[in-house]
Amino acid sequence: MLSKRQEQITLAFCWSHVRRKFFDLADKWPVTTEVLQRFADIYAIESEVRGTKPIPLLR
């Protein structure tokens, strides 16, 4: 049985480590080119917004 503290832990994966697995498969699995491009797109957006203030939600 997990303690209450352990039940509250959310597993988070590092994008860099996930990306690396796709990079390792690039020559064996053609779809990885598309996956790696999407990672590049995400990284570009992240770079652009880093340091900016969040936009407040409109309710």
C-alpha positions, 0 to 999 in steps of 0.5 A: 500500500502506498503512503498518502505522500507517494500517492501525490507524486506525479511522474514527469518525463524529461523531454530531452531523454524522450527525444534522445530515444527517437533520435537513436531510432532515426535510421531504423524508423522513418516516422522519427523524422516527423517526431524530431521535427515536432520536438524542434517546433516545441523547443522553438516555442519554448525558447520564444516564450521563456521569461515572458509573463503568463497570459491571465485566463479570461473567465 
